[in-house]
Amino acid sequence: MPIESLLILIIVGAIAGWLAGIIVKGFGFGLVGNIVVGIIGALIATWLFPRLGIAIGGGILSAIISATLGAVILLFLISLVRRA
C-alpha cells in the first residue's frame, strides 16, 4: 500500500470516527480511537452497503460518509453489547 493511500485511510478514519462520536452521544475515543473506529466503520460499510443495494458514489466525500455511517453502526452495536 503506497504511503499516500495509507495517509488518506488514516485521515478518512479520523474524520469518520470523530463524526460518529458526535452523532452517537457518549462516545469519545481520542484521536487513535477515532481512527480505529472510522477504519472499522469503513470496513463495515464496504461489506454491508452493497448487500443492501446502497451505493453512495465515489470520491473522498462519499468515503467519509460511508465510513461515518459504518462507524455509527459499529458504535450502536457496541452500546447494545454494553447494555446487555
N, C-alpha and C positions, 0 to 999 in steps of 0.2 A: 504494500500500500504506500503510495507516494506521501510525502510529508504534507503536501497541500491538502490531500483528501483527509488525512488524519486531523489536521487543524480545523477543517470545515466540520468534521464529525464532532469534534470537541465543542466548537462554538455553537453548532445547532443543538447539541445535547444540553449545553449550559442554558441556552435561551429557553428550550422546551421544558427543561426541569424547573427553571425559575417561574415560567408562566403556569405550569401545572401546580406548583406550590401556591401560587396566588389564587388559582381557580379553586383548588381543594384546600380549604382553610385548615390551618393547624399543622401543615407540613412544611418544614424548613430544614433542609439538609446541608446547607452550606454550599460552597462552590463545587467541591468534588462530588458531593452527594447529588447535587442538581445535575451535574454532567452525567453521572451514572444513571439516574432516574430518566433523564432525557434520552440517553442511548438505548436503554432497555425499552422505553416507550416507543422509540422509533422501530425497534425490532418487533414489538407487539403490533404496531400499526402496519408494518410491512407484511406481517403474516396474516393479520385479521381482515384488513380492509379489502383486499382482492377477493377473499372468500365471501364477503358481504356484498360485493359488487360496487364498492365505493372507490371512485377514482378522483383524487384531488387535483392532480396535474403534475407538472414538472417545475423544476426550479428550486431555489433556496427557500422562498417563502412557503411553498407547498410542503417542503421537507420540514420546516419549522412547525407548520400547522399540524401535519400528520404526526410528528413526533410528540407534540404537545397533547394531542388527543390520546395517543397511546400512553403517555405518561399519566394523564388524568385517569385512564382506565386502570393503570398499574396502582396508583395511589388509592383509588376507590377499592380495589381488591385488597390492598394492604390494610385499609381501615376496616374492612369486613372481617379480616382474619384477626385483627387486634381486638375487635369487639367480642369475638367468639370465645 
